[in-house]
Structures are given as structure tokens and as C-alpha cells.
Amino acid sequence: MFRGFITALIFAAATAQAAGTERIPTAQLPDDAIPTHYALDLTIIPEQLTFTGKATIDVQLKAPTNIIWLHGRDLKVSLPQRRETAS
């Protein structure tokens, strides 16, 4: 198995690019990427309608893939990143 250390923001970017080639999940996400750890660094100001921050998710991949789906409606992604590590 492959273990990927993938920043959550890349998921949203991949979703937008993949929409033309693969069906977008409308309910439960596929189980191709299994989250194993979350690290969140969020700045939330109650008086504002938006928030900023960084989310990093460790995942275990069942097989190599070009697409990883994430629930992230209305997120604005500014710097998607992906890092891979051998298992």
C-alpha cells in the first residue's frame, strides 16, 4: 500500500480538475484514500463570515490514483500541496 502525506487543500483542487473526466461523488466518498491523521490550524474570527487556515491530512491509499475526493463545498484553495512518503 502507498501512504501519502497530503495537504487537504489539494483534494479540492483535484476535484475541480477531475470533474470533466470522472463522476463527482454526490453522497459518500469513495474509500480509495483512508484518512489516518488530521492537523488543523484555523483562524476563526466570530465577527467575520469566513475563516482562514491550513488543513493537513495523512492518508493511506489503497492503490495509486490521480484523484482524491474531499467534501469541501465553497472552499477557496490558495496553495494546494502534496507530499508522498513510502510505506
N, C-alpha and C positions, 0 to 999 in steps of 0.2 A: 504494500500500500504506500501511497505517497502522503507525506504530511506537508501541508502548506501553511505558511505563516502569512496571512493575507489581511491587509487592511480592509475594513468593511467598506470603505468608500469605493473600492474597485468593483465591488459587486453591482452597485448602482450604475456605474459607467458601463459595465459589461451588459447589463440588462438593456440599456438604451441601444447599444450597438447590435445586440443579438436579436432584437425584435423582428427584424426582417428575415431572419434565417431559421428561427426556432419559435415555436408557440410559447407565448408568455404564460406562465402558470397563473391561474385565476383563483386558486384556493391554496391547498397545502403545497409547499415547495417540494421539489424532488429531493431525494435523500443521497444525492451524489457527493455532497460535501457535508460532513458531520462536524458541527462546532464542538471544540473541546475546551475553549477558554475565551472569555471576553475581557477586554480592558477598555474602559470608557473614561474620557477626560472631557467633560462638558462644562460650558459656561452658560448658566441659565440666569437671566435677569427677569424677575417676575413682571416688571412693567413693560417688557418687550414681547412681541408676538413670535419672535424667532429665537433660536439658540445657535451657538457655535460649539465646535469641539472636534474631537478625534475619537474614532472607534477602531480598535484593532481586534481581530478575531482569529484565533488559531483554529484551523480546520483539518480534518483528516479526509483525504479524497479516496474514494473507492477505486477510481481509475483516472488517468489523465483526462482533462477536459479543457475546453476553451471558454466555457460559460459556467458561472456560478451565480445562482439567483439569490436575491435578498429582498425581503419586504422593505421598501423604502419610499413609499409614495411621497411626493413633494419635497424630497431631499435635494439640495443643491450641492453637488460634489465639486470641490475645487482642486483637489490634488490626490487622485487615486494612485495607490501603490500596491505592489505585490512583491512578496519575498518568498522564495521557496527554500525548503530545507529537506535534506534526505531523511528518510525514516530509519 
